[in-house]
Amino acid sequence: MKRSAGVLFSGLVAGVLLVGCSPSVTGGDTACKDFVGADEKTQNEAVAKMLKDEKGQEPATLETTGTRISVVAFCQTAGKQDSKIKEAPHL
C-alpha cells in the first residue's frame, strides 16, 4: 500500500513539473519565442484569445488562421523573441 502511494505521488510530481515547463501561451501577451515553439493548435488558441479580447466576440476560423499566419511571419522577421504577438500587424 505504501509503495503504490509513493508511485502515485511521484507521478503527480512529474506531471506538475511537466506542466510547469510548457511554454506560456496566453493570448496577445504570448511571447514570440513561445508562440513559434508551440504547435498549430496552441497557436490558434492564443490568436483566438487575443482576437476575442480585442473585439469582445469569438473570431471566425478564417480570421484566426489568417492572423496566426501574420503573427508567425512577424515573429520570424521583425519581431524579437520577447515581442508580444499582439504587436504583430493584424486587423
Backbone as XML, in Angstrom:
<?xml version="1.0"?>
<chain id="A" units="angstrom">
  <residue number="1" name="MET">
    <atom name="N" x="0.812" y="-1.186" z="0.000"/>
    <atom name="CA" x="0.000" y="0.000" z="0.000"/>
    <atom name="C" x="0.865" y="1.262" z="0.000"/>
  </residue>
  <residue number="2" name="LYS">
    <atom name="N" x="1.910" y="1.270" z="0.846"/>
    <atom name="CA" x="2.800" y="2.420" z="0.899"/>
    <atom name="C" x="3.509" y="2.640" z="-0.429"/>
  </residue>
  <residue number="3" name="ARG">
    <atom name="N" x="3.878" y="1.531" z="-1.057"/>
    <atom name="CA" x="4.619" y="1.619" z="-2.319"/>
    <atom name="C" x="3.749" y="2.251" z="-3.409"/>
  </residue>
  <residue number="4" name="SER">
    <atom name="N" x="2.490" y="1.852" z="-3.526"/>
    <atom name="CA" x="1.632" y="2.422" z="-4.567"/>
    <atom name="C" x="1.346" y="3.899" z="-4.293"/>
  </residue>
  <residue number="5" name="ALA">
    <atom name="N" x="1.286" y="4.291" z="-3.041"/>
    <atom name="CA" x="1.107" y="5.710" z="-2.722"/>
    <atom name="C" x="2.339" y="6.493" z="-3.154"/>
  </residue>
  <residue number="6" name="GLY">
    <atom name="N" x="3.513" y="5.918" z="-2.963"/>
    <atom name="CA" x="4.751" y="6.571" z="-3.385"/>
    <atom name="C" x="4.821" y="6.718" z="-4.890"/>
  </residue>
  <residue number="7" name="VAL">
    <atom name="N" x="4.409" y="5.683" z="-5.604"/>
    <atom name="CA" x="4.409" y="5.733" z="-7.067"/>
    <atom name="C" x="3.415" y="6.785" z="-7.548"/>
  </residue>
  <residue number="8" name="LEU">
    <atom name="N" x="2.247" y="6.826" z="-6.937"/>
    <atom name="CA" x="1.239" y="7.812" z="-7.311"/>
    <atom name="C" x="1.762" y="9.230" z="-7.064"/>
  </residue>
  <residue number="9" name="PHE">
    <atom name="N" x="2.369" y="9.449" z="-5.914"/>
    <atom name="CA" x="2.925" y="10.765" z="-5.583"/>
    <atom name="C" x="4.006" y="11.160" z="-6.585"/>
  </residue>
  <residue number="10" name="SER">
    <atom name="N" x="4.879" y="10.225" z="-6.929"/>
    <atom name="CA" x="5.950" y="10.508" z="-7.899"/>
    <atom name="C" x="5.364" y="10.898" z="-9.249"/>
  </residue>
  <residue number="11" name="GLY">
    <atom name="N" x="4.308" y="10.206" z="-9.655"/>
    <atom name="CA" x="3.647" y="10.525" z="-10.921"/>
    <atom name="C" x="3.042" y="11.919" z="-10.911"/>
  </residue>
  <residue number="12" name="LEU">
    <atom name="N" x="2.432" y="12.276" z="-9.793"/>
    <atom name="CA" x="1.848" y="13.616" z="-9.680"/>
    <atom name="C" x="2.917" y="14.694" z="-9.731"/>
  </residue>
  <residue number="13" name="VAL">
    <atom name="N" x="4.021" y="14.476" z="-9.057"/>
    <atom name="CA" x="5.117" y="15.444" z="-9.064"/>
    <atom name="C" x="5.666" y="15.606" z="-10.481"/>
  </residue>
  <residue number="14" name="ALA">
    <atom name="N" x="5.860" y="14.500" z="-11.180"/>
    <atom name="CA" x="6.358" y="14.562" z="-12.552"/>
    <atom name="C" x="5.375" y="15.325" z="-13.442"/>
  </residue>
  <residue number="15" name="GLY">
    <atom name="N" x="4.092" y="15.089" z="-13.272"/>
    <atom name="CA" x="3.079" y="15.790" z="-14.056"/>
    <atom name="C" x="3.104" y="17.288" z="-13.816"/>
  </residue>
  <residue number="16" name="VAL">
    <atom name="N" x="3.232" y="17.686" z="-12.570"/>
    <atom name="CA" x="3.300" y="19.111" z="-12.237"/>
    <atom name="C" x="4.544" y="19.739" z="-12.841"/>
  </residue>
  <residue number="17" name="LEU">
    <atom name="N" x="5.657" y="19.039" z="-12.798"/>
    <atom name="CA" x="6.892" y="19.581" z="-13.379"/>
    <atom name="C" x="6.759" y="19.744" z="-14.881"/>
  </residue>
  <residue number="18" name="LEU">
    <atom name="N" x="6.139" y="18.799" z="-15.550"/>
    <atom name="CA" x="5.974" y="18.900" z="-16.996"/>
    <atom name="C" x="5.059" y="20.053" z="-17.362"/>
  </residue>
  <residue number="19" name="VAL">
    <atom name="N" x="3.998" y="20.227" z="-16.625"/>
    <atom name="CA" x="3.094" y="21.339" z="-16.900"/>
    <atom name="C" x="3.803" y="22.661" z="-16.651"/>
  </residue>
  <residue number="20" name="GLY">
    <atom name="N" x="4.601" y="22.724" z="-15.638"/>
    <atom name="CA" x="5.332" y="23.941" z="-15.322"/>
    <atom name="C" x="6.354" y="24.320" z="-16.378"/>
  </residue>
  <residue number="21" name="CYS">
    <atom name="N" x="6.791" y="23.366" z="-17.181"/>
    <atom name="CA" x="7.814" y="23.632" z="-18.190"/>
    <atom name="C" x="7.232" y="23.994" z="-19.542"/>
  </residue>
  <residue number="22" name="SER">
    <atom name="N" x="5.923" y="23.889" z="-19.698"/>
    <atom name="CA" x="5.338" y="24.163" z="-21.003"/>
    <atom name="C" x="5.352" y="25.663" z="-21.271"/>
  </residue>
  <residue number="23" name="PRO">
    <atom name="N" x="5.474" y="26.054" z="-22.562"/>
    <atom name="CA" x="5.514" y="27.468" z="-22.875"/>
    <atom name="C" x="4.211" y="28.159" z="-22.482"/>
  </residue>
  <residue number="24" name="SER">
    <atom name="N" x="4.314" y="29.402" z="-22.117"/>
    <atom name="CA" x="3.148" y="30.163" z="-21.708"/>
    <atom name="C" x="2.479" y="30.770" z="-22.934"/>
  </residue>
  <residue number="25" name="VAL">
    <atom name="N" x="1.284" y="30.316" z="-23.239"/>
    <atom name="CA" x="0.536" y="30.821" z="-24.377"/>
    <atom name="C" x="-0.730" y="31.443" z="-23.826"/>
  </residue>
  <residue number="26" name="THR">
    <atom name="N" x="-0.730" y="32.777" z="-23.707"/>
    <atom name="CA" x="-1.820" y="33.473" z="-23.036"/>
    <atom name="C" x="-2.363" y="34.614" z="-23.884"/>
  </residue>
  <residue number="27" name="GLY">
    <atom name="N" x="-2.875" y="34.323" z="-25.040"/>
    <atom name="CA" x="-3.448" y="35.363" z="-25.878"/>
    <atom name="C" x="-2.402" y="36.328" z="-26.397"/>
  </residue>
  <residue number="28" name="GLY">
    <atom name="N" x="-2.766" y="37.601" z="-26.464"/>
    <atom name="CA" x="-1.893" y="38.619" z="-27.037"/>
    <atom name="C" x="-0.596" y="38.851" z="-26.290"/>
  </residue>
  <residue number="29" name="ASP">
    <atom name="N" x="-0.539" y="38.431" z="-25.026"/>
    <atom name="CA" x="0.686" y="38.607" z="-24.243"/>
    <atom name="C" x="1.680" y="37.466" z="-24.432"/>
  </residue>
  <residue number="30" name="THR">
    <atom name="N" x="1.369" y="36.533" z="-25.301"/>
    <atom name="CA" x="2.276" y="35.427" z="-25.588"/>
    <atom name="C" x="3.521" y="35.963" z="-26.285"/>
  </residue>
  <residue number="31" name="ALA">
    <atom name="N" x="4.684" y="35.558" z="-25.806"/>
    <atom name="CA" x="5.944" y="35.976" z="-26.427"/>
    <atom name="C" x="6.165" y="35.207" z="-27.727"/>
  </residue>
  <residue number="32" name="CYS">
    <atom name="N" x="6.820" y="35.856" z="-28.673"/>
    <atom name="CA" x="7.098" y="35.211" z="-29.965"/>
    <atom name="C" x="7.827" y="33.878" z="-29.795"/>
  </residue>
  <residue number="33" name="LYS">
    <atom name="N" x="8.791" y="33.815" z="-28.877"/>
    <atom name="CA" x="9.551" y="32.576" z="-28.714"/>
    <atom name="C" x="8.638" y="31.431" z="-28.295"/>
  </residue>
  <residue number="34" name="ASP">
    <atom name="N" x="7.641" y="31.692" z="-27.445"/>
    <atom name="CA" x="6.705" y="30.654" z="-27.029"/>
    <atom name="C" x="5.723" y="30.332" z="-28.142"/>
  </residue>
  <residue number="35" name="PHE">
    <atom name="N" x="5.298" y="31.360" z="-28.867"/>
    <atom name="CA" x="4.327" y="31.173" z="-29.944"/>
    <atom name="C" x="4.906" y="30.317" z="-31.063"/>
  </residue>
  <residue number="36" name="VAL">
    <atom name="N" x="6.098" y="30.663" z="-31.512"/>
    <atom name="CA" x="6.723" y="29.928" z="-32.617"/>
    <atom name="C" x="7.033" y="28.489" z="-32.192"/>
  </residue>
  <residue number="37" name="GLY">
    <atom name="N" x="7.357" y="28.276" z="-30.936"/>
    <atom name="CA" x="7.667" y="26.931" z="-30.448"/>
    <atom name="C" x="6.446" y="26.068" z="-30.179"/>
  </residue>
  <residue number="38" name="ALA">
    <atom name="N" x="5.259" y="26.661" z="-30.220"/>
    <atom name="CA" x="4.029" y="25.914" z="-29.942"/>
    <atom name="C" x="3.520" y="25.223" z="-31.205"/>
  </residue>
  <residue number="39" name="ASP">
    <atom name="N" x="2.670" y="24.212" z="-31.009"/>
    <atom name="CA" x="2.054" y="23.554" z="-32.170"/>
    <atom name="C" x="0.944" y="24.443" z="-32.734"/>
  </residue>
  <residue number="40" name="GLU">
    <atom name="N" x="0.450" y="24.094" z="-33.906"/>
    <atom name="CA" x="-0.539" y="24.919" z="-34.605"/>
    <atom name="C" x="-1.821" y="25.100" z="-33.780"/>
  </residue>
  <residue number="41" name="LYS">
    <atom name="N" x="-2.253" y="24.067" z="-33.116"/>
    <atom name="CA" x="-3.476" y="24.143" z="-32.301"/>
    <atom name="C" x="-3.308" y="25.171" z="-31.181"/>
  </residue>
  <residue number="42" name="THR">
    <atom name="N" x="-2.182" y="25.141" z="-30.510"/>
    <atom name="CA" x="-1.915" y="26.081" z="-29.427"/>
    <atom name="C" x="-1.770" y="27.501" z="-29.971"/>
  </residue>
  <residue number="43" name="GLN">
    <atom name="N" x="-1.138" y="27.636" z="-31.138"/>
    <atom name="CA" x="-1.026" y="28.950" z="-31.765"/>
    <atom name="C" x="-2.415" y="29.514" z="-32.077"/>
  </residue>
  <residue number="44" name="ASN">
    <atom name="N" x="-3.282" y="28.673" z="-32.644"/>
    <atom name="CA" x="-4.641" y="29.117" z="-32.961"/>
    <atom name="C" x="-5.396" y="29.528" z="-31.696"/>
  </residue>
  <residue number="45" name="GLU">
    <atom name="N" x="-5.202" y="28.794" z="-30.604"/>
    <atom name="CA" x="-5.857" y="29.140" z="-29.344"/>
    <atom name="C" x="-5.385" y="30.505" z="-28.842"/>
  </residue>
  <residue number="46" name="ALA">
    <atom name="N" x="-4.085" y="30.761" z="-28.938"/>
    <atom name="CA" x="-3.541" y="32.039" z="-28.488"/>
    <atom name="C" x="-4.080" y="33.187" z="-29.336"/>
  </residue>
  <residue number="47" name="VAL">
    <atom name="N" x="-4.115" y="32.996" z="-30.650"/>
    <atom name="CA" x="-4.608" y="34.037" z="-31.550"/>
    <atom name="C" x="-6.100" y="34.265" z="-31.323"/>
  </residue>
  <residue number="48" name="ALA">
    <atom name="N" x="-6.871" y="33.188" z="-31.188"/>
    <atom name="CA" x="-8.307" y="33.323" z="-30.963"/>
    <atom name="C" x="-8.585" y="34.084" z="-29.663"/>
  </residue>
  <residue number="49" name="LYS">
    <atom name="N" x="-7.816" y="33.795" z="-28.615"/>
    <atom name="CA" x="-7.982" y="34.507" z="-27.341"/>
    <atom name="C" x="-7.631" y="35.979" z="-27.513"/>
  </residue>
  <residue number="50" name="MET">
    <atom name="N" x="-6.551" y="36.265" z="-28.228"/>
    <atom name="CA" x="-6.144" y="37.644" z="-28.465"/>
    <atom name="C" x="-7.246" y="38.398" z="-29.216"/>
  </residue>
  <residue number="51" name="LEU">
    <atom name="N" x="-7.778" y="37.806" z="-30.276"/>
    <atom name="CA" x="-8.811" y="38.459" z="-31.071"/>
    <atom name="C" x="-10.096" y="38.644" z="-30.270"/>
  </residue>
  <residue number="52" name="LYS">
    <atom name="N" x="-10.452" y="37.655" z="-29.466"/>
    <atom name="CA" x="-11.655" y="37.769" z="-28.634"/>
    <atom name="C" x="-11.486" y="38.873" z="-27.602"/>
  </residue>
  <residue number="53" name="ASP">
    <atom name="N" x="-10.304" y="38.956" z="-27.000"/>
    <atom name="CA" x="-10.044" y="40.013" z="-26.027"/>
    <atom name="C" x="-10.128" y="41.398" z="-26.673"/>
  </residue>
  <residue number="54" name="GLU">
    <atom name="N" x="-9.681" y="41.514" z="-27.926"/>
    <atom name="CA" x="-9.690" y="42.800" z="-28.621"/>
    <atom name="C" x="-11.083" y="43.198" z="-29.091"/>
  </residue>
  <residue number="55" name="LYS">
    <atom name="N" x="-11.850" y="42.219" z="-29.592"/>
    <atom name="CA" x="-13.127" y="42.527" z="-30.226"/>
    <atom name="C" x="-14.348" y="42.184" z="-29.376"/>
  </residue>
  <residue number="56" name="GLY">
    <atom name="N" x="-14.142" y="41.397" z="-28.327"/>
    <atom name="CA" x="-15.253" y="41.044" z="-27.458"/>
    <atom name="C" x="-16.138" y="39.925" z="-27.969"/>
  </residue>
  <residue number="57" name="GLN">
    <atom name="N" x="-15.740" y="39.266" z="-29.037"/>
    <atom name="CA" x="-16.521" y="38.142" z="-29.569"/>
    <atom name="C" x="-15.582" y="37.110" z="-30.185"/>
  </residue>
  <residue number="58" name="GLU">
    <atom name="N" x="-16.073" y="35.892" z="-30.303"/>
    <atom name="CA" x="-15.275" y="34.812" z="-30.885"/>
    <atom name="C" x="-14.957" y="35.140" z="-32.345"/>
  </residue>
  <residue number="59" name="PRO">
    <atom name="N" x="-13.699" y="35.010" z="-32.755"/>
    <atom name="CA" x="-13.349" y="35.269" z="-34.157"/>
    <atom name="C" x="-13.742" y="34.081" z="-35.047"/>
  </residue>
  <residue number="60" name="ALA">
    <atom name="N" x="-13.944" y="34.368" z="-36.326"/>
    <atom name="CA" x="-14.197" y="33.309" z="-37.299"/>
    <atom name="C" x="-12.917" y="32.498" z="-37.489"/>
  </residue>
  <residue number="61" name="THR">
    <atom name="N" x="-13.066" y="31.259" z="-37.887"/>
    <atom name="CA" x="-11.909" y="30.381" z="-38.094"/>
    <atom name="C" x="-10.950" y="30.972" z="-39.119"/>
  </residue>
  <residue number="62" name="LEU">
    <atom name="N" x="-11.479" y="31.527" z="-40.187"/>
    <atom name="CA" x="-10.638" y="32.108" z="-41.233"/>
    <atom name="C" x="-9.841" y="33.299" z="-40.687"/>
  </residue>
  <residue number="63" name="GLU">
    <atom name="N" x="-10.462" y="34.109" z="-39.840"/>
    <atom name="CA" x="-9.766" y="35.244" z="-39.237"/>
    <atom name="C" x="-8.645" y="34.763" z="-38.316"/>
  </residue>
  <residue number="64" name="THR">
    <atom name="N" x="-8.924" y="33.721" z="-37.549"/>
    <atom name="CA" x="-7.910" y="33.161" z="-36.651"/>
    <atom name="C" x="-6.729" y="32.626" z="-37.454"/>
  </residue>
  <residue number="65" name="THR">
    <atom name="N" x="-7.007" y="31.877" z="-38.507"/>
    <atom name="CA" x="-5.946" y="31.288" z="-39.323"/>
    <atom name="C" x="-5.111" y="32.367" z="-40.009"/>
  </residue>
  <residue number="66" name="GLY">
    <atom name="N" x="-5.762" y="33.361" z="-40.592"/>
    <atom name="CA" x="-5.041" y="34.442" z="-41.262"/>
    <atom name="C" x="-4.171" y="35.239" z="-40.294"/>
  </residue>
  <residue number="67" name="THR">
    <atom name="N" x="-4.717" y="35.496" z="-39.123"/>
    <atom name="CA" x="-3.950" y="36.238" z="-38.119"/>
    <atom name="C" x="-2.784" y="35.403" z="-37.611"/>
  </residue>
  <residue number="68" name="ARG">
    <atom name="N" x="-2.985" y="34.092" z="-37.437"/>
    <atom name="CA" x="-1.895" y="33.213" z="-36.990"/>
    <atom name="C" x="-0.745" y="33.265" z="-37.986"/>
  </residue>
  <residue number="69" name="ILE">
    <atom name="N" x="-1.049" y="33.212" z="-39.266"/>
    <atom name="CA" x="-0.016" y="33.261" z="-40.308"/>
    <atom name="C" x="0.722" y="34.601" z="-40.251"/>
  </residue>
  <residue number="70" name="SER">
    <atom name="N" x="-0.011" y="35.682" z="-40.052"/>
    <atom name="CA" x="0.597" y="37.004" z="-39.934"/>
    <atom name="C" x="1.514" y="37.086" z="-38.712"/>
  </residue>
  <residue number="71" name="VAL">
    <atom name="N" x="1.062" y="36.524" z="-37.606"/>
    <atom name="CA" x="1.861" y="36.557" z="-36.374"/>
    <atom name="C" x="3.138" y="35.728" z="-36.541"/>
  </residue>
  <residue number="72" name="VAL">
    <atom name="N" x="3.028" y="34.559" z="-37.165"/>
    <atom name="CA" x="4.216" y="33.730" z="-37.407"/>
    <atom name="C" x="5.223" y="34.511" z="-38.246"/>
  </residue>
  <residue number="73" name="ALA">
    <atom name="N" x="4.750" y="35.168" z="-39.316"/>
    <atom name="CA" x="5.643" y="35.949" z="-40.176"/>
    <atom name="C" x="6.297" y="37.078" z="-39.382"/>
  </residue>
  <residue number="74" name="PHE">
    <atom name="N" x="5.517" y="37.761" z="-38.553"/>
    <atom name="CA" x="6.057" y="38.838" z="-37.718"/>
    <atom name="C" x="7.140" y="38.317" z="-36.787"/>
  </residue>
  <residue number="75" name="CYS">
    <atom name="N" x="6.836" y="37.216" z="-36.101"/>
    <atom name="CA" x="7.783" y="36.670" z="-35.120"/>
    <atom name="C" x="9.077" y="36.180" z="-35.770"/>
  </residue>
  <residue number="76" name="GLN">
    <atom name="N" x="8.986" y="35.735" z="-37.012"/>
    <atom name="CA" x="10.169" y="35.213" z="-37.689"/>
    <atom name="C" x="10.952" y="36.292" z="-38.428"/>
  </residue>
  <residue number="77" name="THR">
    <atom name="N" x="10.409" y="37.508" z="-38.510"/>
    <atom name="CA" x="11.114" y="38.570" z="-39.226"/>
    <atom name="C" x="11.356" y="39.776" z="-38.312"/>
  </residue>
  <residue number="78" name="ALA">
    <atom name="N" x="10.392" y="40.652" z="-38.184"/>
    <atom name="CA" x="10.555" y="41.912" z="-37.453"/>
    <atom name="C" x="10.506" y="41.747" z="-35.934"/>
  </residue>
  <residue number="79" name="GLY">
    <atom name="N" x="9.759" y="40.772" z="-35.464"/>
    <atom name="CA" x="9.619" y="40.588" z="-34.023"/>
    <atom name="C" x="10.864" y="39.997" z="-33.389"/>
  </residue>
  <residue number="80" name="LYS">
    <atom name="N" x="11.014" y="40.282" z="-32.117"/>
    <atom name="CA" x="12.110" y="39.689" z="-31.347"/>
    <atom name="C" x="11.541" y="38.562" z="-30.504"/>
  </residue>
  <residue number="81" name="GLN">
    <atom name="N" x="12.389" y="37.769" z="-29.890"/>
    <atom name="CA" x="11.921" y="36.621" z="-29.104"/>
    <atom name="C" x="10.963" y="37.025" z="-27.997"/>
  </residue>
  <residue number="82" name="ASP">
    <atom name="N" x="11.191" y="38.182" z="-27.394"/>
    <atom name="CA" x="10.324" y="38.597" z="-26.298"/>
    <atom name="C" x="9.197" y="39.537" z="-26.737"/>
  </residue>
  <residue number="83" name="SER">
    <atom name="N" x="9.055" y="39.763" z="-28.059"/>
    <atom name="CA" x="7.933" y="40.564" z="-28.561"/>
    <atom name="C" x="6.632" y="39.827" z="-28.271"/>
  </residue>
  <residue number="84" name="LYS">
    <atom name="N" x="5.578" y="40.584" z="-27.993"/>
    <atom name="CA" x="4.251" y="40.004" z="-27.756"/>
    <atom name="C" x="3.545" y="39.852" z="-29.094"/>
  </residue>
  <residue number="85" name="ILE">
    <atom name="N" x="2.747" y="38.794" z="-29.234"/>
    <atom name="CA" x="2.096" y="38.562" z="-30.522"/>
    <atom name="C" x="1.079" y="39.651" z="-30.854"/>
  </residue>
  <residue number="86" name="LYS">
    <atom name="N" x="0.576" y="40.358" z="-29.854"/>
    <atom name="CA" x="-0.369" y="41.442" z="-30.128"/>
    <atom name="C" x="0.304" y="42.607" z="-30.841"/>
  </residue>
  <residue number="87" name="GLU">
    <atom name="N" x="1.638" y="42.631" z="-30.877"/>
    <atom name="CA" x="2.388" y="43.677" z="-31.585"/>
    <atom name="C" x="2.405" y="43.424" z="-33.091"/>
  </residue>
  <residue number="88" name="ALA">
    <atom name="N" x="2.066" y="42.219" z="-33.515"/>
    <atom name="CA" x="2.073" y="41.877" z="-34.944"/>
    <atom name="C" x="0.939" y="42.630" z="-35.640"/>
  </residue>
  <residue number="89" name="PRO">
    <atom name="N" x="1.193" y="43.123" z="-36.856"/>
    <atom name="CA" x="0.108" y="43.790" z="-37.582"/>
    <atom name="C" x="-1.012" y="42.810" z="-37.908"/>
  </residue>
  <residue number="90" name="HIS">
    <atom name="N" x="-2.204" y="43.169" z="-37.516"/>
    <atom name="CA" x="-3.386" y="42.347" z="-37.798"/>
    <atom name="C" x="-4.622" y="43.233" z="-37.754"/>
  </residue>
  <residue number="91" name="LEU">
    <atom name="N" x="-5.686" y="42.771" z="-38.375"/>
    <atom name="CA" x="-6.929" y="43.563" z="-38.403"/>
    <atom name="C" x="-7.770" y="43.296" z="-37.211"/>
  </residue>
</chain>
